[in-house]
């Protein structure tokens, strides 16, 4: 038997294209002592995938010839570890592959949740990133204004819904009128502004007449610059990502730093979701409560087929997704 894998053909120097990837076949891997053979079911598609191709970040750089790393939900096929049995559903740092071998100590067994994709979206990376960033760094209070960029994306939609559940006024930023309408009508944001609109700056200021207390930033660049100008004194800026900067070598940054941070006494802090693993049980209790109460709508964007992972990532970088994007590599068990 063989195993399919998608590897980096060459590192991009500008926008990512399908030519930067190769789909190859390798012999089916065999687990050794203390290892598991996993069948990949769902792979997370994240803007961070592109940033890893630009050099070392919070993890090692991805180089030409490497299989693309990913967070994945998998089924144990063969276990050489007493802690796992065939049929167990686990989360693991995998690669864009049909099957992977991984040491058992690097795998986390998952509880039974249906559909399985919720482990990737609201109860997985997306929901936990939204919760930890907003609650730990943003610290929203009822009545405050929370501004969220990439509001139609995997994290932004949950940030806004959590903020609404906390009693905040929520304003989103997204690309295009159709997406903005979806953010207000489906996600329940109070307003959503199209950053592509020529009148975006004035419209954003009008949508935040009392200023912004918490800004959850997923994009960086010029949108971050505009948001900083609207911040109230002692506002909190949650730096989650900078998707506008990943797929280009023409990087732009806010021109109002550090001045606006000093004058307005802002707190601006970045984070990685794994920084807050110890608080995951609290996050999951809260997320389950809001989902069950109808205060969070779960949105998922599932692309079928391992071979379509490059297109899924390229599309994500251009903003064609709504909600958490993932790739289904194989069927759920049973």
N, C-alpha and C positions, 0 to 999 in steps of 0.2 A: 504493500500500500504506500501511497505517496501523500504528502502534506503540502497544501498550497500556502504560500506566504507572499506578502507584498513587501518589497524592499525598496530602499531609496536608490534610484538609478544614478542621480546626480543631485547635488545640493542646488537649490534655486538661488539666483542672484537678484531676481525681480519677482514678478507674480508667479505663483505656483501653477503648474500645468500637469496634465496626465503624463507627459513625457518624463517627469521627474520620478516616476514610479515604475517598477517592474513586477509583474506577477510571475512567480517562479514555483517550481515543484521540487520538493526535497524528500528524502526518505522519511517515512513515518518515524518520529522519535520514540525511543524506548526509555522509560523511567528507570533510574537507578535507586539505590537505597535511600529512603527518606524523601523520595520524589513522587510526584503525581503526574499522570497523563491527563490533560484536560481537553475537553471539547469546547471550543469557544462558541457561545450562543449569541451574545450581544456585545458589541464594542462601542465604547464612548468615542464620539467625534467632537473634538474641542479645538478652539483657536490655539490653545497651547501646543498642539501638535506642530503647528507651523513655527512657533517661536523656538521649539527645540531644534529646528533645522538651521537656526541662525547662530547657534553656539550654546555653551553651557548656561543654564539658568539655575533653578533650584534642583535640577537634575543634570546628568551628563548630556552633552550635545549628541544629536543623532547625526551620523556620518553616512556618506555614500556606501552602499552595500549592506547597511543595517536594516533589519526589519523595523517597521514603524512601531514604537511602543504605544500601548493603549491600556486604559482601564477596561476590564472586561468581566462579564458574568459568564461562568463556565460550569460544565458538568464534569465531575470526576469520572473518568473512564477506567483507569487503572490506578490503584493506590499501593505504594510501597511504604506507607506510613500508618501506624496503628490509629491515628486520630481521624482518618478519613476512609470512607467506603465508596465504592462505585455507586453513582447515582446522587451523591451529595452535590448541592448547588453552592458554588463558592464565588467570591470576588477575588480578583488577582490582577496584578500588573502583567499584562500579556503582551502580545504583538499582533499585528494584522496577519492572522494565521487561522487555519482551520483547527489545528491542534497545537498545544504547547506542552513542554515539560517544565515543571517548576518545583523548587523545594517546598515541602509541606509547610514549613514555618513562615512562608511568605504568602500564605493563602488564608482567607477568612471565610468560614462557613456562614451561609446566609440563612435566616429564618424563612419559613414558608410565607410568601406574599404573592397574591395573584392580582393582576398579571405580573409576570417576572420582570417586565420592563420598568415597573415602578421602583425596583432596586437601583435602576440607572438614573431615573429622573427625580421624582419628588423625594424619595427616601434614599437617594444615592448622591452622587457628586453634585448635581445641580441644586437639589433642595438643601443639602447640608452647607454648600458654599453660600447660598443665599442667607440661610439662617445665621451661620456663624459670623459672616461679614457684617450683616445688618445689626444683629443683636449685640455682638461683642464690641465692634468698633463704632458702628453708627449710633447705637443706644437711642433708638427713637422714642419720643414721648408723645402721648396723645395730643393731637392738635398741631403738631409740627408738620412742616412740608418736607417730603422726601422726594428727591429727584433721582431717576434711574435711567441710565443710558443702556442701549441694546435691550430695550424693554420687551421686545418680542423674542428674545433669545432664551437659551436654556436656563440661565440664572436670573436674568432681569425680571422675567414674568413672575417668578416666585418671590423675589425681593419686594416687588410692588404689592403683591397679595398679602404677604406677611405684614408689611407696613400698614396696609388698610385694616388688617385684623387687629393691629395695635392702636387703631384710632387716628392714624395720620392721614393727611391729604397727600395724594400720590400723583406725581407728574412723570410721564415717561417720554423718552426720546427713541424714535425708531426711523426706519428708512422707507418712505413712501406713504401715501394716504391710506392705502388699503391695510397696511400693517398697523398704522396708527389707530384706525377704526377698530381693528381686531383687538388691540391692546385695551381700548376703553370698553368695548362691548363684551368681550370674552373674559379678559383679565380683571375688569372692574376698576381700572385706573380712573382717576378724576379727569385727567387730560393727557394727551399724548401729542408731541410735536414732531413734524417731519424735518429731520436735519438737512434734507436735500432741498427744501423749500428756500427760495431766495430771501424770504422774510423771516427765516428761522429765528434769528437773534431777537427781533422785536416780539415775535409770537411767544418765545420762551419766557421772556421777561414779563409779558402780559399774563402768562399762565401761572406765574409765581409772584403775585402782587405783594406778598409778605416776605419775599426772599426765600432762601432754601436753608433748611437746618441740617439736613443730611443729604449728601450726594453719593450715590453708589455708582462708581465709575467702572465701566467695562470696556471703554474704547480709547481713552487717552487723547492726545493731540488737541485739535482746535475745540472740540466739544468740551473737553476738560477745562480748557481756558475760559470758555463762555460760562460754564457752570461755576467756576471759582469767583467770577465777577458778581454772581448772584447770591453768594453765600452770606448768611447772617453772621454776626460776630459769634465766635466760639462754636461755629458749625463744625461738623465732622464729615470728612471726605474718606470714603471707603474705596481703596484702590484694589480692584479685583483683577482687572485685565486691561490690555491696551490693543484691542484687535485692529484698530486703525493703523497701527505701527508694524504689524507682524509681516504683512505680505508685500513689503516694499523696502528699498534701501534709502528712500527719501523720507527719513524720519523727521517728524515735526513735534515740537513740544510746546507747552504753554509758555507764553512770553511774560506772563504775570507772576512767575515764580522767581524768587521766594517772597516778593514784596507783599502780595495779597494775603499770604499765609501769616505774615508778621502783623500787618495792619489789622486784619480781622481776627487775629489770634485763633486761627483754624488748627484743627488737628487732622493730619493727613497720614493715613497708615495703610500699608499693604499687608496682605496675608495670603497664605496657601491653606486650602481647606484641611490638609492633614495636620496643620498646627494645632487644631482644635479637636483632635480625635477623642480626647478624654471627655469632651462635652457632647459627643454624638448621641448618647442615650437621651439627654435632655432635648436635643434638637429633634430626634425622631418622635418623642412623646408629643412635642408641640406640633410638628408637621402632621402627625396622624390625627390629632384633635382638630386642626383646621381643615383637613381634608374631609373628615367625617362630618364636620359641622357645615360643610359646603362653602367655607371661606377661602379655600384654595381649589382652583380648577387645575387638574393635571393635564398638561399638554405634552405630547411626544411626537417626534418626527423620525419615523423609522424607515431607513433605506434598506432595501433587500439586496443581499449578496455581497460576499467579501470582495469580489472584483469591482464593486462600485464604491469602495471606501475612498479612493482618491477623488472621485467626483463629489462624494459627500463632503469631504473636507474643503475642496475648492469652492463648492456652493456655500458652505457655512461662512467662509471668509468673505464672500460677496453678499452675504445676508439673505440667502434664499430660504432659510429655515424659519419655522415658528415652533417655539418650544425646544425641548431637549432633543438634539439630533444624535442618533445612534445607528449602527449598522447591524442588521440581523445576519449572522453568519450561518446559523443553523436553527432548527426548530426547538421550541421549548420541549423538555422531556415530557413524555406521556401524552 
